[in-house]
Amino acid sequence: MDTSLIGTGLAVTAGIAVGLFAAPIKCMKKYRFEHWAFINAIAALIVLPWGLAITLCPRLADALGQVPMAAYLKANLWSLAWGAANVLCGLCLVRIGVSLTMGLLTGVGLPVGILLPMVLKGSGQFATAPSLFSPTGFALLALTLVLVSSVALMAIAGFEREKNGLMTQGFFRGGLLMAIAAGFLQVGLSFAFVYSQGPLMEALKAGGAGESGAIAAVWAVTLPGGALVNVLFPLSLMISRQNAKTLLYLKDFFLTLAMSLLFVTCLLCMGNGMRMMGALGASLGFGLYQGFQTLSSQAVGVISGEWKGAAVRTKVLMLSAVILMLAAVSAMAFVQAR
């Protein structure tokens, strides 16, 4: 099978995995944001990536020692930006729900994540990506506009939902502002990989690591910047609220570990998928990942009852947005298959 098709499937899987990431929150009884965010940050950003890297990469320390410090600093600055976005995202999930949070983050982040790697080339194989002003670039630009239009419909549906009395007046607006800020910053997760994986992958594979093991190690060394924010912020909340004992509630603890496994699955599928999709993988992989993240998160929102009781017009707006987004991401897959 063509590796680019496998890469497309992995990018889609990454989007579905991260779109389902927040689903376990709906089943938690005692954990608040600070509890699941703290545990998830340690497990998904530190323990699991480093565990995979150490297990799958022989001579890991020697390989990483061959990489210039500038590569680590650049990657972790991007990761730090994403870490701030992740905190804002968690707060938005509480304020405006899963469906709208994921939809708004996608709408803001999509143009940046898809188009920038064709203007400022990434590292390694992504350095040969086609120009934004090439036929492929124009096709992706058009599809990006369609995706952003679909997310605009989701935002309108959110305002309609607020008018229906399903949210506290003004609560949605605060969540909207945080979601917009998070949308710009959240591309840092993709860019940490896109702009640093070249020298890291080269050194790790020269040290005897396979493709998947090297990708796990790339994530391990690029995520500390994001982990710093995502550990310290919820920790400060638990200290100020004096509720750290709630961490001992085992049912919610294991639900949080399920979230961590979904996130690490996303990381591995996204990294492998982008590389298998070739030079255009940074842009197309991000577009497919984000699109299916939004679609799967909408399913979580619907199943959990976020849209129950909304007016028919509101539901039609959201359904129209989902259909439009599905059409756009399907067309992106066709662009990759060409």
N, C-alpha and C positions, 0 to 999 in steps of 0.2 A: 504494500500500500504506500502511496505517496506520503512522505513524511510531513508535507505541508498540510495534508488533510488530517493527519494525526494531531498536528499542532493546533489546527482549528478546533478539533474536538477537545483538546486539553484546555484551550482558552475558554471554551464554552463551559467546561466542567468547573474551571476556576471561578467563573462568574456565578454559577449555580451554588457552589459551595459557600462563597462569601455572602450570597443573597440569603441563604438559609442560616447564616451565622447567628442572627438575633432570635431565631425561633425558640431556642431553649429558654430565653428570658420570659416568654409567655407562661412557662410552667413553673417558674420560681415562686416560692412562697415567702421567703424571708430576705433573700439577698436584694440589696439596693444596687444602684449603679456602681458605687465605689467597691463593693465586694466582688462582683463578677469581673469588673474591669481590672482590678488588682491581680486576681488569680490568673485571668486570661493573659495579662501582660507578661507575667513570669513564665507561664507554661508555653504560650505560643510564640513569644518573641525571644526567649532566652533558652529555656530547658530543651524544648523539642528541636529547634534548629541546630543547637550545638550538639545535642545527642546524636542527631542524624549525621552531622558533619564529622564528628569524631569516629562514628561507627563506619562510615562509608568512604572516608578519605585517608589513605595511608600517608604517612609523613606530612600530616596536616600543618604542623607548626613550621616545618621547613619550607613548605610551599607558600604559606602566607607571608613568611619572612622575605620572600623574593619580590613582593609587590610594593611599589612606592607608597609611602604614607599618604600622599596626596589623594590616591584612589580611595583610601578608607575615609579620609576627611570629607571628600565630596559626597560619597555615598551616604555617610551618616548625617550630613546636613540635609540632604533630601529626606532621609528617614526621620529626622527631627521634625521637619515640616509635616510629614505624614502623621507623626505622633501627636502633634497639636490637633490635627484634623480628626484623629481618632477619638480624642477626648471630647471635642465638640460634637462628633457624631453620636457618641454615647448619650450626651445630654439631650440631643435632638430626638433620639429614639423615645426618650421619656416624654418630651414636650409635644411632639407632633406625630409620633408613631413610626412604624417600620416603613410602610409604603412611601410616605412623603419624604422621609429622611433620605432613603436610598435614591428616590427619584430626583430630588433636588441636588444631591451630591453628584449624581451622574450627569445631570444637565450642565452643571457648571464645569465639572472636571473633564468631560468628554472632549470639547474642542482643544483644550490644552494638551491632554494626554495623547490624542490622535495626531494632531497637526504639528506640534513642536518638534518631535523627533524627525520630521521631514525637513525642518528648517535648521535646527541645531542637531547634527547627527550624533547618534549614540556611539558607544564603544564597540569594538569587535565587529561582528558581522553587520550590526546596525549602522555602521559608518557608511555603508553603500546603499542606504535607503534612497528611493527615488525622490526627486525634488517635489515640493508642494505644487510647483507649477508644471509638473508633468501630467500626462493624461490620467495616470493612476492617482496623482495628488488631487487633481480636480474632481475625480470620482469620489474620493474619500471626503473631500471638502463638502460636496453636495450631500453625501450620506450623513455627515456630521450635522449639517443644518437640519436634516430631517429628524435626527435623534434629539437635537436640542428642542425642536418644535414639539416633539412628543412629550418631553419633560415639562415644557411650558404649559401644556394641557394638564399635566399632573398638578402643577402649582395652582392653576385655576380651579381644578377640582378640590384642592385643599382649601382654598378660600371659600368655595361653595359649601364645603363640609363645615367650616367654621360658622357660616351663616345659618346652617341647619341646626345650630346649637349643640353640635357634637364635640365642640372644644370650648374651653374658656376663652372669652374675648380677649384678644391681645396675646394670648399664649402662643398662637400659631405664628404671629409676626416675629416674636423673639426667636422662636425656633427657626424661622425662615432665614433671619440674618445670620444665625450661627451656621446653618446648613450651607449658605452661600460662601462664607469664609472657609468652611471645611472643604467645600468643593474645589476651591483653588489649591488648598494645601494638600489634599489627599492624593494628588498625582505624584507626590514625593515617593510613595511606595513603589510605583512602576519605575520612576526615574532613577531611584537608588540602584535598581537592577540594570536598567538600560544604559546608564552612563558610567557604570563601574565594572560590569561583568567581563568585559574584554580581557584586561590584564589579570583579573582574578581567575577566570576560567582557564586561561593559558597556563598559569602557574600551577593550579590545582591538578589539571590533567597531565601536565609534565611530571608531577609528583606521583602519578599512578591512579588518580581518582577517575571514576567513570563520569559520564555526563550528568546523571541525576545526583550523584554524590557531590560533584563539584557545585551544582546549582544549590544544593542544600547548604553547602559551606558559604557560598556567596551571600545567601540570606542571613546566615549566622553572623557574618562580620559586618553586614550593612544595617542590621536592625537595632543595634545598641542605642543609636540616637533616638529612635522612636520609642524604644523600651524605657529610656530615662523618663520621658514625659508620662508614659502610660503606667509606670509604677508609682512615681512620686505624687501625681495628682490624686488618684484614688486613695493612696496612703494618707495624704494630708486630710482628706475628707473623713476617713475613718478615725483619725486622731481627734479632729475637731468635734466630731459627732459622738465620739466614745462608743463606737459600736463594732469594734474589731472582733468581738466574741462571736458575732453572727457568722464569721467565716467557718466556724465549726459545724454549721448545719450541713450534714453530709449530702442530702438529696440535691440541694442547690450547688454544692461543690462539684458533684459529678456532672450536673448539667452544664456547669461552666467549663469543665474539661472537654465536654462534647463540642462546645463552641471553639475551644482551642484546636481540637483536631480538625474541625471544618476549616479554620483559618490556615493551618499548616498545609492542609490539602490544597487550598487555594494557591498558596505560595509555590508549592512544587509544580502544580499543573500550569500556573501562569508562566513560571520561568522556563520550564521545558517547552511549553506551547509556543512562546515567543521565539525561542531559538529554532524550533523545528519549522516555524513559518518563514524563516529566512530573513533577508534584509528588511522586509516590510513588517516583520513580526512585532516591532516595538509599537507601531501605530495600529495595525490591524488586531494584534493580540489584545491591546488595551481596549479597543473599541468593542470587540466581541465579549471580553471579560466584563466590561462595565454594562453593556447592554443586557446580558443574561443575568448579571447581578440584580439589575433593576426588575427584570421580569420575574425572577424567583422571589424577590422580596415582596413584590406585589401579591404574589400567591400567599405568602406568609400573612400579609396584612388582611387579605380577604378571608382566609381560613380562620384567623384569630378574631374576626368580627369587627375590625377597625372601621369598615364601611357599612356596617349594619345600621339601618335606619336612615341612611343618607337619601336625599331626594333622587328621583329617577334621572334628572338632568346631570347631577353630580356623578352618578354611576356611569352614565353614557360618556361623559367627558373622560373619566379614567379609563374606561374600556377602549375608547378611541385612541387614547395615548398609548396604551399597551399594544394595540394592533399596529399602530404606526411604527412603534419601536421594533416590534417583531419583524416587520417588513424591512426596516433599515438594517438590522443586524443580519438578516438572511441575505440581503444584497452584499453586505461586507464579506460574508463567507464566499459568495460568488466571485468577488474581486480577488480573493486569495486563490480560488480554484483556477483562475484564468492562466 
